[in-house]
Amino acid sequence: MVPIEVLTLPTDPRDYRLATPSPPAFCTDPAQTQDSPAPLPKEHRLTSPPHRPTDKLTVDEFCDDLRISRSTFYDWRKKGTAPRCIRIPNGALRIRRSDYENWLTDCEDHA
């Protein structure tokens, strides 16, 4: 028969880390072993790519930029005063950034 090691848990949760056994040698952090390569410098580590603006805006992005409601945008579309839009296959609208910039320039001329 193999003896079983009994682990008693402390009553205070702050002492729990003292009661947990250390991990086996094969579970140790490879960065701490001598055979592993040195960690990469911060600028070479994989991170999420920086957010880059796309060439098309969603209706929400357009409305957020101008601080208007979606209903105002759709009113402008109905009147023909909104910038040109593209309807993508799922039915959503997109606004080319170049069309948006030109539309803003035209709005400045009328002001």
TISEGU-590710 format. One record per atom (N, C-alpha, C, O): atom name; x, y, z; residue in one letter. Coordinates in nm, 2 decimals. Each point is the difference from the previous one (the first is absolute). Layout:
<pts>
PT    a        x        y        z   r
PT   CA        X        Y        Z   A
...
</pts>
This chain:
<pts>
PT    a        x        y        z   r
PT    N     0.08    -0.12     0.00   M
PT   CA    -0.08     0.12     0.00   M
PT    C     0.09     0.12     0.00   M
PT    O     0.10     0.01     0.07   M
PT    N    -0.14     0.10    -0.15   V
PT   CA     0.07     0.12    -0.01   V
PT    C    -0.05     0.10     0.10   V
PT    O    -0.12     0.02     0.01   V
PT    N     0.21     0.04     0.07   P
PT   CA    -0.05     0.10     0.09   P
PT    C    -0.05     0.13    -0.07   P
PT    O     0.05     0.04    -0.10   P
PT    N    -0.16     0.01     0.15   I
PT   CA    -0.06     0.12    -0.06   I
PT    C     0.04     0.12     0.09   I
PT    O    -0.02     0.00     0.12   I
PT    N     0.06     0.11    -0.19   E
PT   CA     0.04     0.12     0.08   E
PT    C    -0.13     0.08     0.02   E
PT    O    -0.07     0.03    -0.10   E
PT    N     0.05     0.01     0.22   V
PT   CA    -0.12     0.07     0.04   V
PT    C     0.04     0.15     0.01   V
PT    O     0.09     0.04     0.07   V
PT    N    -0.17     0.04    -0.14   L
PT   CA     0.03     0.15     0.00   L
PT    C    -0.11     0.06     0.08   L
PT    O    -0.12    -0.01    -0.03   L
PT    N     0.16     0.08     0.14   T
PT   CA    -0.10     0.07     0.07   T
PT    C     0.00     0.15    -0.04   T
PT    O     0.10     0.06    -0.01   T
PT    N    -0.22    -0.01    -0.01   L
PT   CA    -0.01     0.14    -0.05   L
PT    C    -0.01     0.09     0.13   L
PT    O    -0.07    -0.03     0.09   L
PT    N     0.13     0.14    -0.10   P
PT   CA    -0.01     0.10     0.11   P
PT    C    -0.14     0.06     0.00   P
PT    O    -0.06     0.01    -0.10   P
PT    N     0.02     0.04     0.22   T
PT   CA    -0.13     0.07     0.01   T
PT    C     0.01     0.14    -0.06   T
PT    O    -0.10     0.06    -0.05   T
PT    N     0.21     0.01     0.06   D
PT   CA     0.02     0.13    -0.05   D
PT    C     0.04     0.00    -0.15   D
PT    O     0.11    -0.06    -0.03   D
PT    N    -0.19     0.11    -0.06   P
PT   CA     0.04    -0.01    -0.14   P
PT    C     0.13     0.07    -0.04   P
PT    O     0.06    -0.04    -0.10   P
PT    N    -0.01     0.13     0.18   R
PT   CA     0.13     0.06    -0.03   R
PT    C     0.11    -0.10     0.02   R
PT    O     0.11     0.02    -0.06   R
PT    N    -0.13    -0.12     0.14   D
PT   CA     0.11    -0.10     0.02   D
PT    C    -0.01    -0.12    -0.09   D
PT    O     0.08    -0.09     0.00   D
PT    N    -0.18     0.09    -0.09   Y
PT   CA    -0.02    -0.11    -0.09   Y
PT    C     0.13    -0.02    -0.09   Y
PT    O     0.03    -0.12    -0.03   Y
PT    N     0.03     0.23    -0.02   R
PT   CA     0.12    -0.02    -0.09   R
PT    C     0.11    -0.07     0.07   R
PT    O     0.08    -0.07    -0.06   R
PT    N    -0.07     0.07     0.20   L
PT   CA     0.10    -0.06     0.07   L
PT    C    -0.03    -0.15     0.01   L
PT    O     0.09    -0.08     0.02   L
PT    N    -0.22     0.04    -0.03   A
PT   CA    -0.03    -0.14     0.02   A
PT    C     0.00    -0.08    -0.13   A
PT    O     0.00    -0.12     0.00   A
PT    N     0.01     0.19    -0.12   T
PT   CA     0.00    -0.07    -0.12   T
PT    C     0.14    -0.05    -0.03   T
PT    O     0.10     0.07     0.02   T
PT    N    -0.09    -0.19    -0.07   P
PT   CA     0.13    -0.06    -0.03   P
PT    C     0.06     0.07    -0.12   P
PT    O    -0.07     0.05    -0.08   P
PT    N     0.20    -0.05     0.07   S
PT   CA     0.07     0.06    -0.11   S
PT    C    -0.02    -0.09    -0.12   S
PT    O    -0.02    -0.13     0.01   S
PT    N     0.01     0.18    -0.13   P
PT   CA    -0.02    -0.08    -0.12   P
PT    C     0.12    -0.09    -0.03   P
PT    O     0.11     0.03     0.04   P
PT    N    -0.14    -0.14    -0.11   P
PT   CA     0.11    -0.09    -0.04   P
PT    C     0.10     0.07    -0.09   P
PT    O    -0.03     0.11    -0.05   P
PT    N     0.15    -0.16     0.04   A
PT   CA     0.11     0.06    -0.08   A
PT    C    -0.04     0.02    -0.14   A
PT    O     0.04     0.10    -0.06   A
PT    N    -0.12    -0.19     0.00   F
PT   CA    -0.03     0.02    -0.14   F
PT    C    -0.10     0.11    -0.02   F
PT    O    -0.03     0.04    -0.12   F
PT    N    -0.03     0.02     0.22   C
PT   CA    -0.10     0.11    -0.01   C
PT    C     0.07     0.13     0.03   C
PT    O    -0.07     0.11     0.00   C
PT    N     0.20    -0.10     0.02   T
PT   CA     0.06     0.13     0.03   T
PT    C     0.00     0.08    -0.12   T
PT    O    -0.01    -0.04    -0.12   T
PT    N     0.03     0.17     0.14   D
PT   CA     0.00     0.10    -0.11   D
PT    C     0.12    -0.02    -0.08   D
PT    O     0.11     0.01     0.05   D
PT    N    -0.12    -0.03    -0.18   P
PT   CA     0.11    -0.02    -0.09   P
PT    C     0.09     0.12    -0.01   P
PT    O     0.12    -0.01    -0.03   P
PT    N    -0.17     0.13     0.06   A
PT   CA     0.08     0.12    -0.01   A
PT    C     0.11     0.00     0.11   A
PT    O     0.10     0.07    -0.01   A
PT    N    -0.12    -0.15     0.11   Q
PT   CA     0.09     0.00     0.12   Q
PT    C     0.11    -0.11    -0.02   Q
PT    O     0.10     0.00     0.08   Q
PT    N    -0.11    -0.09    -0.18   T
PT   CA     0.10    -0.10    -0.02   T
PT    C     0.12     0.06    -0.08   T
PT    O    -0.02     0.10    -0.07   T
PT    N     0.13    -0.16     0.09   Q
PT   CA     0.12     0.05    -0.07   Q
PT    C     0.01    -0.04    -0.14   Q
PT    O     0.06     0.07    -0.08   Q
PT    N    -0.14    -0.17     0.03   D
PT   CA     0.01    -0.05    -0.14   D
PT    C    -0.09     0.09    -0.09   D
PT    O     0.01     0.00    -0.12   D
PT    N    -0.10     0.08     0.18   S
PT   CA    -0.10     0.07    -0.08   S
PT    C     0.07     0.13    -0.05   S
PT    O     0.08     0.06     0.07   S
PT    N    -0.12    -0.01    -0.18   P
PT   CA     0.05     0.13    -0.05   P
PT    C    -0.05     0.11     0.08   P
PT    O    -0.09     0.00     0.08   P
PT    N     0.17     0.11    -0.09   A
PT   CA    -0.04     0.12     0.08   A
PT    C    -0.13     0.06    -0.05   A
PT    O    -0.03    -0.02    -0.12   A
PT    N    -0.05     0.08     0.20   P
PT   CA    -0.13     0.05    -0.04   P
PT    C     0.02     0.11    -0.11   P
PT    O     0.10     0.07     0.01   P
PT    N    -0.20    -0.05    -0.10   L
PT   CA     0.01     0.10    -0.10   L
PT    C    -0.01     0.14     0.06   L
PT    O    -0.07     0.02     0.10   L
PT    N     0.14     0.08    -0.16   P
PT   CA    -0.02     0.13     0.05   P
PT    C    -0.15     0.05    -0.02   P
PT    O    -0.07    -0.06    -0.09   P
PT    N     0.03     0.15     0.16   K
PT   CA    -0.14     0.04     0.00   K
PT    C    -0.05     0.04    -0.14   K
PT    O    -0.12    -0.03    -0.04   K
PT    N     0.20     0.09    -0.04   E
PT   CA    -0.04     0.05    -0.13   E
PT    C    -0.02    -0.12    -0.10   E
PT    O    -0.06     0.02    -0.11   E
PT    N     0.12    -0.14     0.14   H
PT   CA    -0.02    -0.11    -0.08   H
PT    C    -0.10    -0.10     0.04   H
PT    O    -0.02    -0.10    -0.07   H
PT    N    -0.05     0.12     0.18   R
PT   CA    -0.10    -0.09     0.05   R
PT    C    -0.12     0.01    -0.08   R
PT    O    -0.03     0.11    -0.06   R
PT    N    -0.05    -0.22     0.05   L
PT   CA    -0.12     0.00    -0.08   L
PT    C    -0.11     0.08     0.08   L
PT    O    -0.03    -0.04     0.12   L
PT    N    -0.03     0.14    -0.18   T
PT   CA    -0.11     0.07     0.07   T
PT    C    -0.10     0.02    -0.11   T
PT    O     0.02    -0.03    -0.12   T
PT    N    -0.14     0.08     0.16   S
PT   CA    -0.10     0.02    -0.10   S
PT    C     0.04     0.12    -0.08   S
PT    O     0.06     0.09     0.04   S
PT    N    -0.09    -0.10    -0.17   P
PT   CA     0.04     0.11    -0.09   P
PT    C    -0.07     0.13     0.04   P
PT    O    -0.11     0.00     0.05   P
PT    N     0.18     0.11    -0.07   P
PT   CA    -0.06     0.13     0.03   P
PT    C    -0.13     0.02    -0.08   P
PT    O    -0.01    -0.04    -0.12   P
PT    N    -0.09     0.11     0.18   H
PT   CA    -0.12     0.02    -0.07   H
PT    C     0.03     0.10    -0.12   H
PT    O     0.05     0.11     0.03   H
PT    N    -0.09    -0.15    -0.15   R
PT   CA     0.02     0.09    -0.11   R
PT    C    -0.13     0.03    -0.06   R
PT    O    -0.08    -0.09    -0.01   R
PT    N     0.06     0.21    -0.03   P
PT   CA    -0.13     0.04    -0.06   P
PT    C    -0.02    -0.08    -0.13   P
PT    O     0.09    -0.01    -0.08   P
PT    N    -0.21    -0.03     0.06   T
PT   CA    -0.03    -0.07    -0.13   T
PT    C    -0.04     0.11    -0.10   T
PT    O    -0.03     0.11     0.04   T
PT    N     0.02    -0.15    -0.16   D
PT   CA    -0.04     0.10    -0.10   D
PT    C    -0.15     0.01    -0.01   D
PT    O    -0.05     0.09    -0.08   D
PT    N    -0.03    -0.17     0.16   K
PT   CA    -0.14     0.01     0.00   K
PT    C    -0.05     0.02     0.14   K
PT    O     0.05    -0.07     0.09   K
PT    N    -0.15     0.15    -0.07   L
PT   CA    -0.06     0.02     0.14   L
PT    C    -0.13    -0.07     0.01   L
PT    O    -0.08    -0.01    -0.10   L
PT    N     0.05    -0.04     0.22   T
PT   CA    -0.14    -0.05     0.02   T
PT    C    -0.09     0.12     0.03   T
PT    O     0.05     0.11     0.02   T
PT    N    -0.18    -0.13    -0.02   V
PT   CA    -0.09     0.11     0.03   V
PT    C     0.02     0.05     0.15   V
PT    O     0.00     0.12     0.02   V
PT    N     0.03    -0.22     0.07   D
PT   CA     0.02     0.04     0.14   D
PT    C     0.13     0.09     0.01   D
PT    O     0.00     0.10     0.07   D
PT    N     0.11    -0.14    -0.14   E
PT   CA     0.12     0.08     0.00   E
PT    C    -0.03     0.14    -0.06   E
PT    O     0.05     0.10     0.05   E
PT    N    -0.12    -0.09    -0.16   F
PT   CA    -0.04     0.13    -0.06   F
PT    C    -0.08     0.08     0.10   F
PT    O     0.04     0.12     0.02   F
PT    N    -0.14    -0.18     0.04   C
PT   CA    -0.08     0.08     0.10   C
PT    C     0.08     0.04     0.12   C
PT    O    -0.02     0.11     0.05   C
PT    N     0.11    -0.20     0.00   D
PT   CA     0.08     0.04     0.12   D
PT    C     0.09     0.11    -0.04   D
PT    O     0.02     0.09     0.09   D
PT    N     0.04    -0.09    -0.21   D
PT   CA     0.09     0.11    -0.03   D
PT    C    -0.07     0.13    -0.01   D
PT    O     0.06     0.11     0.04   D
PT    N    -0.18    -0.10    -0.09   L
PT   CA    -0.08     0.12    -0.01   L
PT    C    -0.08     0.03     0.12   L
PT    O    -0.06     0.11     0.01   L
PT    N     0.05    -0.20     0.08   R
PT   CA    -0.08     0.01     0.12   R
PT    C    -0.15     0.02    -0.03   R
PT    O    -0.06     0.09     0.04   R
PT    N     0.01    -0.18    -0.13   I
PT   CA    -0.14     0.01    -0.04   I
PT    C    -0.06    -0.14     0.02   I
PT    O     0.07    -0.09     0.02   I
PT    N    -0.20     0.09    -0.02   S
PT   CA    -0.07    -0.13     0.02   S
PT    C    -0.01    -0.07    -0.13   S
PT    O     0.01     0.06    -0.11   S
PT    N    -0.04    -0.19     0.12   R
PT   CA    -0.02    -0.08    -0.12   R
PT    C    -0.12     0.05    -0.08   R
PT    O     0.00     0.00    -0.12   R
PT    N    -0.10     0.04     0.19   S
PT   CA    -0.12     0.05    -0.07   S
PT    C     0.03     0.13    -0.08   S
PT    O    -0.06     0.01    -0.11   S
PT    N     0.15     0.07     0.16   T
PT   CA     0.04     0.12    -0.07   T
PT    C     0.07    -0.04    -0.13   T
PT    O    -0.03     0.05    -0.11   T
PT    N     0.12    -0.15     0.12   F
PT   CA     0.07    -0.05    -0.12   F
PT    C    -0.10    -0.05    -0.10   F
PT    O     0.01     0.03    -0.12   F
PT    N    -0.11    -0.11     0.16   Y
PT   CA    -0.10    -0.06    -0.09   Y
PT    C    -0.09     0.11    -0.06   Y
PT    O    -0.05    -0.01    -0.11   Y
PT    N     0.02     0.12     0.19   D
PT   CA    -0.07     0.11    -0.05   D
PT    C     0.08     0.07    -0.12   D
PT    O    -0.06     0.03    -0.10   D
PT    N     0.19    -0.01     0.13   W
PT   CA     0.08     0.06    -0.10   W
PT    C     0.00    -0.09    -0.13   W
PT    O     0.00     0.06    -0.11   W
PT    N     0.01    -0.19     0.13   R
PT   CA     0.00    -0.09    -0.12   R
PT    C    -0.13     0.01    -0.08   R
PT    O     0.00     0.01    -0.12   R
PT    N    -0.11     0.00     0.20   K
PT   CA    -0.13     0.01    -0.07   K
PT    C    -0.01     0.13    -0.08   K
PT    O    -0.06     0.01    -0.11   K
PT    N     0.12     0.10     0.17   K
PT   CA     0.00     0.13    -0.07   K
PT    C     0.10     0.01    -0.11   K
PT    O     0.00     0.10    -0.08   K
PT    N     0.10    -0.19     0.08   G
PT   CA     0.10     0.00    -0.10   G
PT    C     0.12     0.09     0.04   G
PT    O     0.08     0.04    -0.09   G
PT    N    -0.07     0.00     0.22   T
PT   CA     0.11     0.08     0.04   T
PT    C     0.11    -0.07     0.07   T
PT    O     0.10     0.06     0.04   T
PT    N    -0.11    -0.19    -0.02   A
PT   CA     0.10    -0.08     0.07   A
PT    C     0.11    -0.03    -0.10   A
PT    O    -0.02     0.00    -0.13   A
PT    N     0.14    -0.04     0.17   P
PT   CA     0.10    -0.05    -0.09   P
PT    C    -0.04    -0.13    -0.07   P
PT    O    -0.08    -0.07     0.05   P
PT    N     0.14     0.05    -0.17   R
PT   CA    -0.03    -0.13    -0.07   R
PT    C     0.04    -0.12     0.09   R
PT    O     0.09     0.00     0.07   R
PT    N    -0.18    -0.10    -0.08   C
PT   CA     0.02    -0.12     0.08   C
PT    C     0.01    -0.13    -0.09   C
PT    O    -0.04     0.01    -0.12   C
PT    N     0.10    -0.11     0.17   I
PT   CA     0.01    -0.13    -0.06   I
PT    C    -0.08    -0.10     0.08   I
PT    O     0.02     0.00     0.12   I
PT    N    -0.10    -0.08    -0.18   R
PT   CA    -0.08    -0.10     0.07   R
PT    C     0.08    -0.13    -0.02   R
PT    O     0.02    -0.05    -0.11   R
PT    N     0.03    -0.01     0.22   I
PT   CA     0.07    -0.12    -0.01   I
PT    C    -0.09    -0.12     0.00   I
PT    O    -0.12     0.02     0.04   I
PT    N     0.16    -0.14    -0.07   P
PT   CA    -0.09    -0.12    -0.02   P
PT    C    -0.09    -0.03     0.12   P
PT    O    -0.11    -0.05    -0.01   P
PT    N     0.15     0.08     0.13   N
PT   CA    -0.08    -0.03     0.12   N
PT    C    -0.11     0.11     0.02   N
PT    O    -0.07     0.00     0.10   N
PT    N     0.07     0.10    -0.18   G
PT   CA    -0.10     0.11     0.01   G
PT    C     0.05     0.12     0.07   G
PT    O    -0.07     0.11     0.00   G
PT    N     0.18    -0.11     0.06   A
PT   CA     0.05     0.11     0.08   A
PT    C     0.06     0.11    -0.10   A
PT    O     0.04    -0.03    -0.11   A
PT    N    -0.03     0.15     0.16   L
PT   CA     0.05     0.11    -0.08   L
PT    C     0.14     0.03     0.04   L
PT    O     0.04    -0.01     0.12   L
PT    N     0.04     0.05    -0.22   R
PT   CA     0.14     0.05     0.03   R
PT    C     0.01     0.13    -0.08   R
PT    O    -0.05     0.02    -0.10   R
PT    N     0.14     0.07     0.16   I
PT   CA     0.02     0.13    -0.07   I
PT    C     0.15     0.01    -0.02   I
PT    O     0.08    -0.02     0.09   I
PT    N    -0.04     0.04    -0.22   R
PT   CA     0.14     0.01    -0.03   R
PT    C     0.06     0.12     0.07   R
PT    O    -0.07     0.11     0.01   R
PT    N     0.19    -0.12     0.05   R
PT   CA     0.06     0.11     0.07   R
PT    C     0.02     0.12    -0.09   R
PT    O    -0.02     0.11     0.04   R
PT    N     0.05    -0.14    -0.17   S
PT   CA     0.03     0.11    -0.09   S
PT    C    -0.13     0.07    -0.03   S
PT    O    -0.01     0.13    -0.01   S
PT    N    -0.11    -0.20     0.00   D
PT   CA    -0.13     0.06    -0.02   D
PT    C    -0.04     0.08     0.12   D
PT    O    -0.05     0.11    -0.02   D
PT    N     0.08    -0.16     0.13   Y
PT   CA    -0.03     0.07     0.13   Y
PT    C     0.08     0.14     0.00   Y
PT    O    -0.05     0.10     0.04   Y
PT    N     0.18    -0.11    -0.07   E
PT   CA     0.09     0.12     0.00   E
PT    C    -0.05     0.10    -0.10   E
PT    O    -0.01     0.12     0.03   E
PT    N    -0.03    -0.16    -0.15   N
PT   CA    -0.05     0.09    -0.10   N
PT    C    -0.13     0.06     0.04   N
PT    O    -0.03     0.11    -0.02   N
PT    N    -0.06    -0.19     0.08   W
PT   CA    -0.13     0.04     0.05   W
PT    C     0.02     0.11     0.10   W
PT    O    -0.07     0.10     0.00   W
PT    N     0.17    -0.12     0.10   L
PT   CA     0.03     0.10     0.10   L
PT    C     0.04     0.13    -0.07   L
PT    O    -0.03     0.11     0.05   L
PT    N     0.12    -0.12    -0.15   T
PT   CA     0.05     0.12    -0.07   T
PT    C    -0.12     0.07    -0.06   T
PT    O    -0.01     0.13     0.00   T
PT    N    -0.08    -0.20    -0.07   D
PT   CA    -0.12     0.06    -0.06   D
PT    C    -0.08     0.07     0.11   D
PT    O    -0.06     0.11    -0.03   D
PT    N     0.05    -0.17     0.15   C
PT   CA    -0.08     0.06     0.10   C
PT    C     0.06     0.13     0.05   C
PT    O    -0.07     0.10     0.03   C
PT    N     0.21    -0.09    -0.03   E
PT   CA     0.07     0.12     0.04   E
PT    C    -0.03     0.11    -0.10   E
PT    O    -0.02     0.12     0.04   E
PT    N     0.01    -0.15    -0.17   D
PT   CA    -0.03     0.10    -0.10   D
PT    C    -0.13     0.06     0.01   D
PT    O    -0.02     0.12    -0.03   D
PT    N    -0.08    -0.19     0.08   H
PT   CA    -0.14     0.05     0.01   H
PT    C    -0.02     0.07     0.13   H
PT    O    -0.10     0.08     0.02   H
PT    N     0.19    -0.09     0.08   A
PT   CA    -0.01     0.07     0.13   A
PT    C     0.03     0.14    -0.01   A
PT    O    -0.01     0.07     0.10   A
</pts>
